[in-house]
């Protein structure tokens, strides 16, 4: 059984994905990636979409936190 995939929303940055995962486009074609982790673009500025290339630095602000438990 493979380990659960973990997705971390980075402050002012990418989505970091770690684990055994596949990235596919809307047509179901797999987008190749190396290793068991990668960063996916959230800002829309990357020249290497869907991957993060660091273009967000100083131009993208987004801090996401889980809702507080009741």
Secondary structure, DSSP 4 states (H G I P E B T S, - for coil): -PPPPEEEE-TTS-EEEESS---B-TTSPBPP--SSEEEE-SSS--TTTTB--STTTTT------PPPP-
